[in-house]
Amino acid sequence: MRRTCAAAVLALFLSGCTVGPKYSRPSLKPPTDFYAERQISTSSEADLDWWDLFKDPVLQGLIREALKNNYDLQTALARVEQERALAGVTRSEYFPQVGYGASINGQKDPAPLITSHTYYSYNLNTIWEVDLFGRIRRLNEAQRAVYFASEEAKRDVRLLVLAEVAQGYFQLRALDTELEVSHRTVKTFQDTLDIFQHKFEGGAASGLEVARARAALANVAAVIPDLQRQIVAQEAALNLLLGRNPGPIDRGSTLAEQFDPPDVPTGLPSQLLERRPDVREAEESLIAANANVGVAKADFFPTISLTGLFGGISPQLSELTASGKAWSLAGNLAGPIFTAGRLKNEYRATLAQRDQATLAFEKTVTQAFGEVSSSLSAHQELAKAYENQLTSVAAYRESVQLSTVRYDSGLANYLEIIDAELEMYPAELSAVNYDLGRKVALVNLYRALGGSWNLNDSQWMSGASATAPSLTP
């Protein structure tokens, strides 16, 4: 009899079906190439290990520190562990749940001839849901997808931290360069003012020249305190990314010395779906939403469960029964008859949630293509602007030199030199900003392409591995 029951239950379990739709990726139409791309290539900057793109050893050290201590990244890691544990909770529903119970009580009668008794009982009980319609399987599918989504979210946060540290470091080095240019310009104007002041006292210069020199000096000197304020603020922002208290940040290569390849391959747009962690996260969320539709549909069907109990009782109580041992095995069937539309509306809600997840996935994909195109265009155009601005700075420097020669020859007054120096100062600052812009665009492009997508967790942290293609021309 027991063998027959076991065989019947096994056959029932194996013949069970999984209700609900199977997942299939929505049809997407990726572009044939990225907007503003010069030529299509199968290789991508994303294949480059991050330490091969950011070659400054000081910057590499800051990135490693952030990957270890950043608060947002540690939060993402904790969420991964949470979802991993919840996946284990859901997986446990595949197996019988076994528990135990026990009780003890005493009895004392006031009559002297009646013996006092202590009664006890104990049992082991079990319950197991036969997943006939796939409810548990769909629950596990959904939770696994949520867990995988948290893994992709962690990778996305890690890539974001990498980009923010690199950009913050470049911004800090740009401020350092602007401060250096400002100090140099202040010294030049101070020397000019000293010359004019000396000549004015000797009657060889006018008060106008002295006033113009003093105004030029004060105008540039006023910038220095603000630059120092920005430097402190930028160091504080970087320290927060590193999980540190506020303090100075080490410096390495100057902004102009940072690695910046002239041509950056992007790879095929279709490959972006497999590289970008936020795209994969959005798809895992869609898989979870699709599985939840199956869970809601399975709720329309009955649940079948098996319960069992085995236990014993004290000898005094066993005198009332045929034996001191007890066992039971039962099958239970439960299902809905009337729920006032609750199950139907829960099912409709999961369908709407799946539609939202589908749209979120498609939006993330479209946004990814746009971010690559925007960053690629920014890097290319800002590189051109930087080269043109360097030409402008060189021309202004030549103008200062020629004005100095004309002044020494008596062909011009010193106001001509001041005007040339006043025009050169903002041109130098603009060159720094264009250089910063193209390097920030390079970081944005690296993130948009899903940089270092082929590294595992230990390789990300150690900065060792991989034979990635070089972008060095």
HELIX and SHEET records of a PDB file:
HELIX    1   1 ARG A    2  LEU A   14  1                                  13    
HELIX    2   2 GLU A   45  ASP A   47  5                                   3    
HELIX    3   3 TRP A   50  LEU A   53  1                                   4    
HELIX    4   4 PRO A   57  ASN A   69  1                                  13    
HELIX    5   5 TYR A   71  ARG A   91  1                                  21    
HELIX    6   6 SER A   92  TYR A   94  5                                   3    
HELIX    7   7 ARG A  135  GLU A  201  1                                  67    
HELIX    8   8 GLY A  207  ALA A  221  1                                  15    
HELIX    9   9 VAL A  223  LEU A  242  1                                  20    
HELIX   10  10 PRO A  269  GLN A  271  5                                   3    
HELIX   11  11 LEU A  272  ARG A  275  1                                   4    
HELIX   12  12 PRO A  277  ALA A  298  1                                  22    
HELIX   13  13 PRO A  315  SER A  318  1                                   4    
HELIX   14  14 ARG A  342  ASP A  408  1                                  67    
HELIX   15  15 TYR A  414  ALA A  448  1                                  35    
HELIX   16  16 ASP A  457  SER A  462  1                                   6    
SHEET    1   A 4 GLN A  97  GLN A 107  0                                        
SHEET    2   A 4 HIS A 117  VAL A 130 -1                                        
SHEET    3   A 4 THR A 303  ILE A 313 -1                                        
SHEET    4   A 4 LYS A 325  ALA A 334 -1                                        
END                                                                             
